[in-house]
């Protein structure tokens, strides 16, 4: 099937059984046919160091190319200590450089935070949103997606529970509209 828009999904957890990764996969399955979601891996990115730009690591180049090649970006992240995990901030920083050559600029974005806790990663969600201002990425404001109770989202067979599915469906449908609107300008 051909899709109109490719969406780079950046997951802020490196954990094999990550709830966030599971939600990212669920969003990919629920996405309307206009969107094609693909997780862009961040676990191999060396910590950002400006001194390394002269001979940039292959993993940085691969990541920047994948972001540049996408039409939009969806961040799906846990909360660490009321903010975003270091691996995600590192990926954001890597993609933003070299100076003047940011891979992020202008790409429509949205943020989903997922936590086993009741607050649904609100702090992480807004930490990411704060960076999107400076990255010059138009971020979908509504619906907000603070997904709590992550340990109960999926059954043993990996099926998404029926209470959460309609919310994620609405979210990804609205995001498809947001991507279309912002790619048209
Ligand atoms: C260093 C660290 C800090 C954490 N801080 C928070 C926090 O501030 N808020 C929260 O809701 N959960 C916090 N957690 C718990 C995570 O939400 C939980 O580990 C979650 O499963 C991580 O997402 P994942 O399943 O996608 O890896 C923290 C976990 C770690 C490892």
Backbone and ligand atoms as CSV (ligand in chain L), in Angstrom:
chain,resi,resn,atom,element,x,y,z
A,1,UNK,N,N,0.845,-1.193,0.000
A,1,UNK,CA,C,0.000,0.000,0.000
A,1,UNK,C,C,0.882,1.245,0.000
A,2,UNK,N,N,0.515,2.234,-0.825
A,2,UNK,CA,C,1.329,3.449,-0.803
A,2,UNK,C,C,0.741,4.449,0.188
A,3,UNK,N,N,1.640,5.118,0.920
A,3,UNK,CA,C,1.218,6.071,1.943
A,3,UNK,C,C,1.654,7.461,1.509
A,4,UNK,N,N,0.878,8.440,1.889
A,4,UNK,CA,C,1.225,9.815,1.528
A,4,UNK,C,C,2.383,10.365,2.343
A,5,UNK,N,N,2.403,10.027,3.640
A,5,UNK,CA,C,3.356,10.645,4.550
A,5,UNK,C,C,4.080,9.594,5.402
A,6,UNK,N,N,5.404,9.738,5.469
A,6,UNK,CA,C,6.179,8.846,6.334
A,6,UNK,C,C,6.407,9.536,7.680
A,7,UNK,N,N,6.193,8.789,8.743
A,7,UNK,CA,C,6.332,9.331,10.094
A,7,UNK,C,C,7.449,8.591,10.828
A,8,UNK,N,N,8.469,9.332,11.236
A,8,UNK,CA,C,9.533,8.750,12.068
A,8,UNK,C,C,9.024,8.711,13.506
A,9,UNK,N,N,9.031,7.522,14.086
A,9,UNK,CA,C,8.586,7.384,15.478
A,9,UNK,C,C,9.828,7.246,16.352
A,10,UNK,N,N,9.988,8.186,17.282
A,10,UNK,CA,C,11.162,8.174,18.158
A,10,UNK,C,C,10.686,7.770,19.553
A,11,UNK,N,N,11.142,6.600,19.996
A,11,UNK,CA,C,10.698,6.043,21.281
A,11,UNK,C,C,11.778,6.308,22.335
A,12,UNK,N,N,11.377,6.918,23.435
A,12,UNK,CA,C,12.346,7.319,24.457
A,12,UNK,C,C,12.686,6.253,25.467
A,13,UNK,N,N,12.564,4.986,25.087
A,13,UNK,CA,C,12.942,3.893,25.985
A,13,UNK,C,C,13.768,2.894,25.212
A,14,UNK,N,N,14.816,2.367,25.840
A,14,UNK,CA,C,15.657,1.349,25.203
A,14,UNK,C,C,15.300,-0.046,25.704
A,15,UNK,N,N,14.325,-0.145,26.564
A,15,UNK,CA,C,13.958,-1.402,27.203
A,15,UNK,C,C,13.274,-2.334,26.206
A,16,UNK,N,N,13.704,-3.615,26.249
A,16,UNK,CA,C,13.162,-4.598,25.308
A,16,UNK,C,C,11.631,-4.677,25.398
A,17,UNK,N,N,11.112,-4.740,26.621
A,17,UNK,CA,C,9.661,-4.896,26.793
A,17,UNK,C,C,8.967,-3.557,27.073
A,18,UNK,N,N,9.528,-2.499,26.562
A,18,UNK,CA,C,9.029,-1.145,26.815
A,18,UNK,C,C,7.537,-0.984,26.511
A,19,UNK,N,N,6.818,-0.409,27.468
A,19,UNK,CA,C,5.407,-0.082,27.235
A,19,UNK,C,C,5.289,0.963,26.120
A,20,UNK,N,N,6.222,1.896,26.121
A,20,UNK,CA,C,6.174,2.941,25.096
A,20,UNK,C,C,6.333,2.372,23.697
A,21,UNK,N,N,7.229,1.410,23.572
A,21,UNK,CA,C,7.406,0.770,22.265
A,21,UNK,C,C,6.137,0.024,21.864
A,22,UNK,N,N,5.500,-0.602,22.846
A,22,UNK,CA,C,4.237,-1.307,22.544
A,22,UNK,C,C,3.171,-0.322,22.070
A,23,UNK,N,N,3.106,0.833,22.729
A,23,UNK,CA,C,2.120,1.841,22.309
A,23,UNK,C,C,2.476,2.368,20.914
A,24,UNK,N,N,3.766,2.559,20.669
A,24,UNK,CA,C,4.187,3.024,19.336
A,24,UNK,C,C,3.745,2.024,18.265
A,25,UNK,N,N,3.897,0.736,18.567
A,25,UNK,CA,C,3.468,-0.295,17.599
A,25,UNK,C,C,1.952,-0.262,17.402
A,26,UNK,N,N,1.242,-0.082,18.509
A,26,UNK,CA,C,-0.232,-0.026,18.415
A,26,UNK,C,C,-0.652,1.164,17.558
A,27,UNK,N,N,0.006,2.302,17.745
A,27,UNK,CA,C,-0.336,3.493,16.944
A,27,UNK,C,C,-0.057,3.236,15.464
A,28,UNK,N,N,1.001,2.507,15.205
A,28,UNK,CA,C,1.339,2.173,13.820
A,28,UNK,C,C,0.232,1.332,13.180
A,29,UNK,N,N,-0.299,0.384,13.976
A,29,UNK,CA,C,-1.374,-0.470,13.451
A,29,UNK,C,C,-2.689,0.302,13.265
A,30,UNK,N,N,-2.913,1.271,14.138
A,30,UNK,CA,C,-4.172,2.032,14.078
A,30,UNK,C,C,-4.126,3.158,13.049
A,31,UNK,N,N,-2.929,3.495,12.583
A,31,UNK,CA,C,-2.778,4.679,11.718
A,31,UNK,C,C,-3.580,4.542,10.429
A,32,UNK,N,N,-4.206,5.638,9.990
A,32,UNK,CA,C,-4.926,5.599,8.711
A,32,UNK,C,C,-3.941,5.411,7.558
A,33,UNK,N,N,-4.479,5.056,6.402
A,33,UNK,CA,C,-3.597,4.668,5.292
A,33,UNK,C,C,-2.744,5.817,4.766
A,34,UNK,N,N,-3.080,7.060,5.135
A,34,UNK,CA,C,-2.254,8.181,4.665
A,34,UNK,C,C,-0.901,8.231,5.366
A,35,UNK,N,N,-0.775,7.545,6.501
A,35,UNK,CA,C,0.468,7.580,7.270
A,35,UNK,C,C,1.164,6.238,7.282
A,36,UNK,N,N,2.482,6.293,7.207
A,36,UNK,CA,C,3.293,5.098,7.397
A,36,UNK,C,C,4.263,5.365,8.543
A,37,UNK,N,N,4.089,4.650,9.661
A,37,UNK,CA,C,4.915,4.894,10.847
A,37,UNK,C,C,6.081,3.916,10.896
A,38,UNK,N,N,7.247,4.445,11.225
A,38,UNK,CA,C,8.427,3.567,11.358
A,38,UNK,C,C,9.251,4.021,12.561
A,39,UNK,N,N,9.564,3.086,13.449
A,39,UNK,CA,C,10.397,3.437,14.604
A,39,UNK,C,C,11.832,3.666,14.140
A,40,UNK,N,N,12.378,4.825,14.505
A,40,UNK,CA,C,13.778,5.141,14.202
A,40,UNK,C,C,14.568,4.901,15.488
A,41,UNK,N,N,15.534,3.985,15.428
A,41,UNK,CA,C,16.230,3.572,16.652
A,41,UNK,C,C,17.207,4.643,17.146
A,42,UNK,N,N,17.309,4.752,18.474
A,42,UNK,CA,C,18.189,5.766,19.067
A,42,UNK,C,C,19.215,5.163,20.033
A,43,UNK,N,N,19.123,3.850,20.266
A,43,UNK,CA,C,19.950,3.226,21.301
A,43,UNK,C,C,21.425,3.156,20.963
A,44,UNK,N,N,21.762,3.299,19.687
A,44,UNK,CA,C,23.172,3.196,19.285
A,44,UNK,C,C,23.833,4.561,19.105
A,45,UNK,N,N,23.136,5.638,19.423
A,45,UNK,CA,C,23.695,6.973,19.188
A,45,UNK,C,C,24.707,7.334,20.284
A,46,UNK,N,N,25.977,7.551,19.921
A,46,UNK,CA,C,26.922,8.022,20.941
A,46,UNK,C,C,26.449,9.349,21.513
A,47,UNK,N,N,26.789,9.602,22.781
A,47,UNK,CA,C,26.397,10.861,23.415
A,47,UNK,C,C,26.895,12.038,22.582
A,48,UNK,N,N,26.046,13.042,22.461
A,48,UNK,CA,C,26.406,14.163,21.606
A,48,UNK,C,C,27.617,14.922,22.160
A,49,UNK,N,N,28.565,15.174,21.264
A,49,UNK,CA,C,29.777,15.915,21.616
A,49,UNK,C,C,30.160,16.732,20.390
A,50,UNK,N,N,30.164,18.040,20.526
A,50,UNK,CA,C,30.453,18.894,19.365
A,50,UNK,C,C,31.820,18.597,18.753
A,51,UNK,N,N,32.760,18.164,19.568
A,51,UNK,CA,C,34.104,17.882,19.053
A,51,UNK,C,C,34.089,16.766,18.008
A,52,UNK,N,N,33.066,15.907,18.063
A,52,UNK,CA,C,33.022,14.756,17.150
A,52,UNK,C,C,32.427,15.109,15.791
A,53,UNK,N,N,31.934,16.344,15.619
A,53,UNK,CA,C,31.274,16.702,14.352
A,53,UNK,C,C,32.210,16.600,13.144
A,54,UNK,N,N,33.494,16.876,13.359
A,54,UNK,CA,C,34.441,16.855,12.241
A,54,UNK,C,C,34.508,15.459,11.617
A,55,UNK,N,N,34.277,14.454,12.446
A,55,UNK,CA,C,34.293,13.066,11.970
A,55,UNK,C,C,33.101,12.348,12.613
A,56,UNK,N,N,31.912,12.776,12.196
A,56,UNK,CA,C,30.689,12.350,12.884
A,56,UNK,C,C,30.499,10.834,12.841
A,57,UNK,N,N,30.094,10.234,13.975
A,57,UNK,CA,C,29.838,8.787,14.022
A,57,UNK,C,C,28.775,8.376,12.989
A,58,UNK,N,N,28.944,7.185,12.447
A,58,UNK,CA,C,27.983,6.666,11.452
A,58,UNK,C,C,26.562,6.661,12.006
A,59,UNK,N,N,26.411,6.322,13.279
A,59,UNK,CA,C,25.063,6.244,13.869
A,59,UNK,C,C,24.389,7.619,13.857
A,60,UNK,N,N,25.149,8.673,14.078
A,60,UNK,CA,C,24.568,10.023,13.999
A,60,UNK,C,C,24.081,10.297,12.583
A,61,UNK,N,N,24.931,9.950,11.602
A,61,UNK,CA,C,24.561,10.218,10.194
A,61,UNK,C,C,23.311,9.426,9.815
A,62,UNK,N,N,23.279,8.176,10.209
A,62,UNK,CA,C,22.123,7.313,9.898
A,62,UNK,C,C,20.853,7.904,10.507
A,63,UNK,N,N,20.935,8.332,11.756
A,63,UNK,CA,C,19.763,8.882,12.435
A,63,UNK,C,C,19.308,10.178,11.757
A,64,UNK,N,N,20.246,11.068,11.489
A,64,UNK,CA,C,19.887,12.346,10.851
A,64,UNK,C,C,19.244,12.102,9.488
A,65,UNK,N,N,19.798,11.160,8.738
A,65,UNK,CA,C,19.230,10.869,7.408
A,65,UNK,C,C,17.809,10.326,7.533
A,66,UNK,N,N,17.589,9.469,8.524
A,66,UNK,CA,C,16.236,8.903,8.682
A,66,UNK,C,C,15.229,9.993,9.048
A,67,UNK,N,N,15.639,10.913,9.909
A,67,UNK,CA,C,14.719,12.004,10.280
A,67,UNK,C,C,14.499,12.915,9.072
A,68,UNK,N,N,15.587,13.279,8.386
A,68,UNK,CA,C,15.449,14.159,7.204
A,68,UNK,C,C,14.534,13.547,6.152
A,69,UNK,N,N,14.590,12.225,6.032
A,69,UNK,CA,C,13.812,11.535,5.004
A,69,UNK,C,C,12.348,11.347,5.366
A,70,UNK,N,N,11.959,11.761,6.552
A,70,UNK,CA,C,10.560,11.558,6.966
A,70,UNK,C,C,9.778,12.863,6.834
A,71,UNK,N,N,8.462,12.719,6.730
A,71,UNK,CA,C,7.592,13.896,6.599
A,71,UNK,C,C,7.185,14.463,7.950
A,72,UNK,N,N,7.204,13.646,8.979
A,72,UNK,CA,C,6.695,14.054,10.290
A,72,UNK,C,C,7.359,13.193,11.359
A,73,UNK,N,N,7.198,13.620,12.608
A,73,UNK,CA,C,7.838,12.888,13.712
A,73,UNK,C,C,6.834,12.710,14.859
A,74,UNK,N,N,6.789,11.489,15.367
A,74,UNK,CA,C,5.955,11.190,16.535
A,74,UNK,C,C,6.874,10.730,17.668
A,75,UNK,N,N,6.844,11.451,18.785
A,75,UNK,CA,C,7.646,11.083,19.949
A,75,UNK,C,C,6.767,10.291,20.909
A,76,UNK,N,N,7.253,9.145,21.340
A,76,UNK,CA,C,6.522,8.314,22.307
A,76,UNK,C,C,7.498,8.027,23.448
A,77,UNK,N,N,7.225,8.582,24.608
A,77,UNK,CA,C,8.281,8.549,25.627
A,77,UNK,C,C,7.802,8.266,27.043
A,78,UNK,N,N,8.646,7.555,27.795
A,78,UNK,CA,C,8.400,7.466,29.235
A,78,UNK,C,C,8.856,8.745,29.925
A,79,UNK,N,N,8.575,8.812,31.200
A,79,UNK,CA,C,9.048,9.920,32.038
A,79,UNK,C,C,10.126,9.376,32.966
A,80,UNK,N,N,11.265,10.053,32.983
A,80,UNK,CA,C,12.312,9.723,33.954
A,80,UNK,C,C,12.507,10.947,34.834
A,81,UNK,N,N,12.261,10.779,36.118
A,81,UNK,CA,C,12.482,11.879,37.076
A,81,UNK,C,C,11.803,13.164,36.638
A,82,UNK,N,N,10.548,12.988,36.233
A,82,UNK,CA,C,9.665,14.096,35.838
A,82,UNK,C,C,10.119,14.846,34.589
A,83,UNK,N,N,10.991,14.191,33.792
A,83,UNK,CA,C,11.416,14.801,32.538
A,83,UNK,C,C,11.568,13.700,31.488
A,84,UNK,N,N,12.170,14.044,30.353
A,84,UNK,CA,C,12.357,13.005,29.335
A,84,UNK,C,C,13.625,12.208,29.638
A,85,UNK,N,N,13.687,10.939,29.235
A,85,UNK,CA,C,14.896,10.143,29.438
A,85,UNK,C,C,16.089,10.722,28.668
A,86,UNK,N,N,17.275,10.498,29.217
A,86,UNK,CA,C,18.492,11.027,28.592
A,86,UNK,C,C,18.689,10.540,27.163
A,87,UNK,N,N,18.313,9.295,26.892
A,87,UNK,CA,C,18.522,8.768,25.527
A,87,UNK,C,C,17.709,9.559,24.507
A,88,UNK,N,N,16.536,10.016,24.906
A,88,UNK,CA,C,15.706,10.783,23.971
A,88,UNK,C,C,16.268,12.187,23.791
A,89,UNK,N,N,16.698,12.799,24.883
A,89,UNK,CA,C,17.279,14.150,24.759
A,89,UNK,C,C,18.539,14.089,23.887
A,90,UNK,N,N,19.308,13.014,24.075
A,90,UNK,CA,C,20.512,12.867,23.248
A,90,UNK,C,C,20.149,12.775,21.772
A,91,UNK,N,N,19.121,11.986,21.462
A,91,UNK,CA,C,18.692,11.842,20.059
A,91,UNK,C,C,18.222,13.186,19.501
A,92,UNK,N,N,17.491,13.922,20.313
A,92,UNK,CA,C,17.024,15.243,19.866
A,92,UNK,C,C,18.230,16.141,19.576
A,93,UNK,N,N,19.210,16.105,20.461
A,93,UNK,CA,C,20.398,16.951,20.267
A,93,UNK,C,C,21.184,16.527,19.026
A,94,UNK,N,N,21.360,15.218,18.856
A,94,UNK,CA,C,22.085,14.718,17.675
A,94,UNK,C,C,21.402,15.193,16.395
A,95,UNK,N,N,20.067,15.083,16.367
A,95,UNK,CA,C,19.334,15.464,15.156
A,95,UNK,C,C,19.348,16.959,14.890
A,96,UNK,N,N,19.657,17.748,15.905
A,96,UNK,CA,C,19.586,19.211,15.769
A,96,UNK,C,C,20.867,19.844,15.237
A,97,UNK,N,N,21.901,19.041,15.064
A,97,UNK,CA,C,23.201,19.572,14.659
A,97,UNK,C,C,23.730,18.844,13.422
A,98,UNK,N,N,24.730,19.325,12.676
A,98,UNK,CA,C,25.520,20.520,12.922
A,98,UNK,C,C,24.664,21.792,12.874
A,99,UNK,N,N,25.176,22.831,13.496
A,99,UNK,CA,C,24.459,24.090,13.584
A,99,UNK,C,C,24.002,24.549,12.198
A,100,UNK,N,N,22.711,24.875,12.114
A,100,UNK,CA,C,22.169,25.335,10.831
A,100,UNK,C,C,21.716,24.209,9.920
A,101,UNK,N,N,21.941,22.957,10.336
A,101,UNK,CA,C,21.542,21.816,9.497
A,101,UNK,C,C,20.644,20.850,10.255
A,102,UNK,N,N,19.818,21.383,11.149
A,102,UNK,CA,C,18.951,20.514,11.940
A,102,UNK,C,C,18.062,19.655,11.047
A,103,UNK,N,N,17.935,18.379,11.438
A,103,UNK,CA,C,17.067,17.462,10.683
A,103,UNK,C,C,15.597,17.660,11.028
A,104,UNK,N,N,15.315,18.386,12.108
A,104,UNK,CA,C,13.949,18.451,12.628
A,104,UNK,C,C,13.097,19.570,12.030
A,105,UNK,N,N,13.734,20.648,11.630
A,105,UNK,CA,C,13.035,21.903,11.350
A,105,UNK,C,C,11.811,21.762,10.441
A,106,UNK,N,N,10.683,22.288,10.889
A,106,UNK,CA,C,9.481,22.353,10.072
A,106,UNK,C,C,8.641,21.087,10.050
A,107,UNK,N,N,9.159,20.003,10.594
A,107,UNK,CA,C,8.387,18.743,10.502
A,107,UNK,C,C,7.270,18.733,11.547
A,108,UNK,N,N,6.043,18.460,11.113
A,108,UNK,CA,C,4.960,18.354,12.085
A,108,UNK,C,C,5.226,17.221,13.069
A,109,UNK,N,N,4.828,17.458,14.327
A,109,UNK,CA,C,5.153,16.497,15.385
A,109,UNK,C,C,3.988,16.333,16.346
A,110,UNK,N,N,4.061,15.262,17.120
A,110,UNK,CA,C,3.141,15.074,18.244
A,110,UNK,C,C,3.877,14.278,19.302
A,111,UNK,N,N,3.373,14.375,20.527
A,111,UNK,CA,C,4.045,13.726,21.659
A,111,UNK,C,C,3.044,12.861,22.422
A,112,UNK,N,N,3.457,11.628,22.668
A,112,UNK,CA,C,2.690,10.714,23.522
A,112,UNK,C,C,3.607,10.324,24.673
A,113,UNK,N,N,3.107,10.402,25.905
A,113,UNK,CA,C,3.895,9.880,27.025
A,113,UNK,C,C,3.130,8.728,27.658
A,114,UNK,N,N,3.889,7.721,28.074
A,114,UNK,CA,C,3.290,6.486,28.598
A,114,UNK,C,C,4.019,6.110,29.878
A,115,UNK,N,N,3.239,5.877,30.934
A,115,UNK,CA,C,3.844,5.519,32.221
A,115,UNK,C,C,2.954,4.534,32.963
A,116,UNK,N,N,3.553,3.659,33.767
A,116,UNK,CA,C,2.722,2.820,34.633
A,116,UNK,C,C,2.020,3.652,35.700
A,117,UNK,N,N,2.527,4.832,35.968
A,117,UNK,CA,C,1.962,5.699,37.006
A,117,UNK,C,C,0.682,6.393,36.550
A,118,UNK,N,N,0.057,7.086,37.510
A,118,UNK,CA,C,-1.249,7.704,37.243
A,118,UNK,C,C,-1.142,8.984,36.425
A,119,UNK,N,N,0.015,9.659,36.461
A,119,UNK,CA,C,0.128,10.959,35.793
A,119,UNK,C,C,0.440,10.838,34.300
A,120,UNK,N,N,0.722,9.622,33.862
A,120,UNK,CA,C,0.894,9.395,32.417
A,120,UNK,C,C,2.072,10.128,31.798
A,121,UNK,N,N,3.090,10.408,32.604
A,121,UNK,CA,C,4.295,11.005,32.033
A,121,UNK,C,C,4.126,12.450,31.602
A,122,UNK,N,N,3.268,13.179,32.289
A,122,UNK,CA,C,2.996,14.582,31.947
A,122,UNK,C,C,4.289,15.410,31.861
A,123,UNK,N,N,5.167,15.210,32.852
A,123,UNK,CA,C,6.401,16.011,32.892
A,123,UNK,C,C,7.276,15.759,31.672
A,124,UNK,N,N,7.391,14.497,31.275
A,124,UNK,CA,C,8.204,14.156,30.093
A,124,UNK,C,C,7.577,14.730,28.835
A,125,UNK,N,N,6.271,14.609,28.752
A,125,UNK,CA,C,5.549,15.083,27.576
A,125,UNK,C,C,5.842,16.567,27.357
A,126,UNK,N,N,5.781,17.317,28.436
A,126,UNK,CA,C,5.977,18.765,28.281
A,126,UNK,C,C,7.440,19.146,28.161
A,127,UNK,N,N,8.329,18.308,28.653
A,127,UNK,CA,C,9.760,18.556,28.426
A,127,UNK,C,C,10.062,18.414,26.931
A,128,UNK,N,N,9.456,17.406,26.297
A,128,UNK,CA,C,9.656,17.260,24.848
A,128,UNK,C,C,9.025,18.443,24.122
A,129,UNK,N,N,7.803,18.786,24.502
A,129,UNK,CA,C,7.127,19.921,23.840
A,129,UNK,C,C,7.970,21.199,23.937
A,130,UNK,N,N,8.645,21.378,25.050
A,130,UNK,CA,C,9.477,22.579,25.203
A,130,UNK,C,C,10.582,22.615,24.143
A,131,UNK,N,N,11.193,21.467,23.882
A,131,UNK,CA,C,12.277,21.460,22.878
A,131,UNK,C,C,11.729,21.695,21.467
A,132,UNK,N,N,10.474,21.289,21.235
A,132,UNK,CA,C,9.919,21.427,19.882
A,132,UNK,C,C,9.801,22.887,19.458
A,133,UNK,N,N,9.685,23.775,20.431
A,133,UNK,CA,C,9.629,25.205,20.112
A,133,UNK,C,C,10.932,25.613,19.430
A,134,UNK,N,N,12.037,25.306,20.066
A,134,UNK,CA,C,13.334,25.724,19.526
A,134,UNK,C,C,13.718,24.929,18.277
A,135,UNK,N,N,13.204,23.695,18.188
A,135,UNK,CA,C,13.477,22.882,16.992
A,135,UNK,C,C,12.632,23.326,15.802
A,136,UNK,N,N,11.712,24.245,16.045
A,136,UNK,CA,C,10.834,24.782,14.997
A,136,UNK,C,C,9.969,23.688,14.367
A,137,UNK,N,N,9.381,22.860,15.260
A,137,UNK,CA,C,8.496,21.782,14.801
A,137,UNK,C,C,7.069,22.097,15.244
A,138,UNK,N,N,6.155,22.285,14.300
A,138,UNK,CA,C,4.763,22.520,14.709
A,138,UNK,C,C,4.206,21.282,15.412
A,139,UNK,N,N,3.845,21.469,16.680
A,139,UNK,CA,C,3.418,20.333,17.509
A,139,UNK,C,C,1.899,20.336,17.674
A,140,UNK,N,N,1.289,19.190,17.415
A,140,UNK,CA,C,-0.156,19.063,17.613
A,140,UNK,C,C,-0.464,19.316,19.099
A,141,UNK,N,N,-1.390,20.250,19.345
A,141,UNK,CA,C,-1.705,20.594,20.744
A,141,UNK,C,C,-2.701,19.618,21.358
A,142,UNK,N,N,-3.744,19.296,20.577
A,142,UNK,CA,C,-4.815,18.439,21.074
A,142,UNK,C,C,-5.090,17.321,20.071
A,143,UNK,N,N,-5.455,16.147,20.529
A,143,UNK,CA,C,-5.591,15.774,21.930
A,143,UNK,C,C,-4.216,15.578,22.586
A,144,UNK,N,N,-4.119,15.935,23.858
A,144,UNK,CA,C,-2.924,15.601,24.623
A,144,UNK,C,C,-2.948,14.095,24.889
A,145,UNK,N,N,-1.772,13.503,25.005
A,145,UNK,CA,C,-1.738,12.056,25.226
A,145,UNK,C,C,-0.816,11.722,26.395
A,146,UNK,N,N,-1.409,11.677,27.589
A,146,UNK,CA,C,-0.702,11.242,28.799
A,146,UNK,C,C,-1.298,9.886,29.159
A,147,UNK,N,N,-0.622,8.829,28.776
A,147,UNK,CA,C,-1.199,7.490,28.937
A,147,UNK,C,C,-0.681,6.868,30.232
A,148,UNK,N,N,-1.548,6.761,31.221
A,148,UNK,CA,C,-1.165,6.169,32.510
A,148,UNK,C,C,-1.563,4.698,32.587
A,149,UNK,N,N,-1.217,4.070,33.701
A,149,UNK,CA,C,-1.601,2.664,33.922
A,149,UNK,C,C,-1.061,1.734,32.855
A,150,UNK,N,N,0.168,1.984,32.423
A,150,UNK,CA,C,0.695,1.279,31.247
A,150,UNK,C,C,0.782,-0.237,31.432
A,151,UNK,N,N,0.904,-0.670,32.682
A,151,UNK,CA,C,1.034,-2.113,32.916
A,151,UNK,C,C,-0.245,-2.861,32.550
A,152,UNK,N,N,-1.352,-2.130,32.422
A,152,UNK,CA,C,-2.634,-2.776,32.112
A,152,UNK,C,C,-3.142,-2.460,30.708
A,153,UNK,N,N,-2.292,-1.928,29.868
A,153,UNK,CA,C,-2.762,-1.541,28.527
A,153,UNK,C,C,-2.927,-2.728,27.590
A,154,UNK,N,N,-2.063,-3.736,27.773
A,154,UNK,CA,C,-2.041,-4.869,26.844
A,154,UNK,C,C,-2.263,-6.162,27.618
A,155,UNK,N,N,-2.961,-7.108,26.989
A,155,UNK,CA,C,-3.113,-8.417,27.643
A,155,UNK,C,C,-1.888,-9.283,27.315
A,156,UNK,N,N,-1.890,-10.520,27.801
A,156,UNK,CA,C,-0.710,-11.377,27.633
A,156,UNK,C,C,-0.409,-11.660,26.170
A,157,UNK,N,N,-1.439,-11.581,25.344
A,157,UNK,CA,C,-1.229,-11.828,23.904
A,157,UNK,C,C,-0.812,-10.542,23.183
A,158,UNK,N,N,-0.643,-9.451,23.955
A,158,UNK,CA,C,-0.207,-8.186,23.348
A,158,UNK,C,C,-1.337,-7.376,22.744
A,159,UNK,N,N,-2.585,-7.742,23.083
A,159,UNK,CA,C,-3.731,-7.011,22.523
A,159,UNK,C,C,-4.042,-5.782,23.383
A,160,UNK,N,N,-4.225,-4.658,22.700
A,160,UNK,CA,C,-4.527,-3.383,23.373
A,160,UNK,C,C,-5.918,-3.431,23.997
A,161,UNK,N,N,-6.046,-2.913,25.230
A,161,UNK,CA,C,-7.374,-2.995,25.860
A,161,UNK,C,C,-8.382,-2.055,25.178
A,162,UNK,N,N,-9.629,-2.422,25.309
A,162,UNK,CA,C,-10.693,-1.756,24.546
A,162,UNK,C,C,-10.986,-0.342,25.050
A,163,UNK,N,N,-10.533,-0.038,26.283
A,163,UNK,CA,C,-10.756,1.313,26.797
A,163,UNK,C,C,-9.780,2.316,26.177
A,164,UNK,N,N,-8.578,1.849,25.905
A,164,UNK,CA,C,-7.531,2.758,25.404
A,164,UNK,C,C,-7.558,2.874,23.882
A,165,UNK,N,N,-7.983,1.818,23.213
A,165,UNK,CA,C,-7.947,1.798,21.745
A,165,UNK,C,C,-8.649,3.006,21.100
A,166,UNK,N,N,-9.880,3.346,21.514
A,166,UNK,CA,C,-10.545,4.481,20.851
A,166,UNK,C,C,-9.783,5.790,21.030
A,167,UNK,N,N,-9.156,5.957,22.189
A,167,UNK,CA,C,-8.384,7.182,22.413
A,167,UNK,C,C,-7.185,7.244,21.463
A,168,UNK,N,N,-6.453,6.131,21.367
A,168,UNK,CA,C,-5.282,6.132,20.476
A,168,UNK,C,C,-5.713,6.275,19.014
A,169,UNK,N,N,-6.874,5.713,18.699
A,169,UNK,CA,C,-7.395,5.847,17.324
A,169,UNK,C,C,-7.675,7.324,17.014
A,170,UNK,N,N,-8.352,7.987,17.942
A,170,UNK,CA,C,-8.636,9.417,17.741
A,170,UNK,C,C,-7.339,10.204,17.608
A,171,UNK,N,N,-6.390,9.877,18.482
A,171,UNK,CA,C,-5.114,10.605,18.475
A,171,UNK,C,C,-4.424,10.476,17.114
A,172,UNK,N,N,-4.316,9.261,16.618
A,172,UNK,CA,C,-3.547,9.074,15.375
A,172,UNK,C,C,-4.327,9.606,14.166
A,173,UNK,N,N,-5.644,9.555,14.225
A,173,UNK,CA,C,-6.447,10.140,13.140
A,173,UNK,C,C,-6.266,11.663,13.107
A,174,UNK,N,N,-6.291,12.260,14.286
A,174,UNK,CA,C,-6.078,13.714,14.361
A,174,UNK,C,C,-4.659,14.072,13.897
A,175,UNK,N,N,-3.712,13.217,14.240
A,175,UNK,CA,C,-2.333,13.490,13.818
A,175,UNK,C,C,-2.217,13.432,12.294
A,176,UNK,N,N,-2.931,12.516,11.680
A,176,UNK,CA,C,-2.910,12.437,10.205
A,176,UNK,C,C,-3.382,13.768,9.609
A,177,UNK,N,N,-4.422,14.341,10.215
A,177,UNK,CA,C,-4.918,15.638,9.749
A,177,UNK,C,C,-3.887,16.744,9.962
A,178,UNK,N,N,-3.214,16.677,11.106
A,178,UNK,CA,C,-2.198,17.677,11.447
A,178,UNK,C,C,-1.014,17.616,10.469
A,179,UNK,N,N,-0.613,16.412,10.143
A,179,UNK,CA,C,0.516,16.234,9.209
A,179,UNK,C,C,0.132,16.792,7.842
A,180,UNK,N,N,-1.057,16.435,7.394
A,180,UNK,CA,C,-1.516,16.917,6.077
A,180,UNK,C,C,-1.546,18.444,6.045
A,181,UNK,N,N,-2.125,19.029,7.069
A,181,UNK,CA,C,-2.245,20.490,7.136
A,181,UNK,C,C,-0.871,21.146,7.089
A,182,UNK,N,N,0.059,20.636,7.869
A,182,UNK,CA,C,1.358,21.289,7.989
A,182,UNK,C,C,2.323,20.964,6.858
A,183,UNK,N,N,2.091,19.869,6.166
A,183,UNK,CA,C,2.939,19.572,4.998
A,183,UNK,C,C,2.466,20.402,3.804
A,184,UNK,N,N,1.253,20.921,3.893
A,184,UNK,CA,C,0.701,21.679,2.749
A,184,UNK,C,C,1.216,23.110,2.724
A,185,UNK,N,N,1.775,23.600,3.866
A,185,UNK,CA,C,2.206,25.015,3.893
A,185,UNK,C,C,3.667,25.162,3.502
L,1,LIG,C1,C,15.501,6.468,36.067
L,1,LIG,C2,C,14.013,6.300,36.101
L,1,LIG,C3,C,13.226,7.355,36.502
L,1,LIG,C4,C,11.827,7.230,36.480
L,1,LIG,N1,N,11.067,8.318,36.799
L,1,LIG,C5,C,9.723,8.267,36.594
L,1,LIG,C6,C,8.936,9.448,36.701
L,1,LIG,O1,O,9.413,10.543,36.966
L,1,LIG,N2,N,7.596,9.345,36.445
L,1,LIG,C7,C,7.017,8.148,36.094
L,1,LIG,O2,O,5.813,8.110,35.868
L,1,LIG,N3,N,7.742,7.010,35.996
L,1,LIG,C8,C,9.083,7.051,36.222
L,1,LIG,N4,N,9.852,5.914,36.070
L,1,LIG,C9,C,9.188,4.628,35.793
L,1,LIG,C10,C,8.923,4.448,34.306
L,1,LIG,O3,O,7.729,5.108,33.969
L,1,LIG,C11,C,8.822,2.956,33.985
L,1,LIG,O4,O,10.078,2.334,34.207
L,1,LIG,C12,C,8.328,2.717,32.567
L,1,LIG,O5,O,8.033,1.356,32.412
L,1,LIG,C13,C,9.362,3.157,31.550
L,1,LIG,O6,O,8.821,3.099,30.256
L,1,LIG,P1,P,9.058,1.853,29.282
L,1,LIG,O7,O,8.200,0.717,29.816
L,1,LIG,O8,O,8.605,2.310,27.953
L,1,LIG,O9,O,10.516,1.504,29.332
L,1,LIG,C14,C,11.237,6.008,36.100
L,1,LIG,C15,C,12.046,4.936,35.718
L,1,LIG,C16,C,13.413,5.068,35.710
L,1,LIG,C17,C,14.269,3.920,35.239
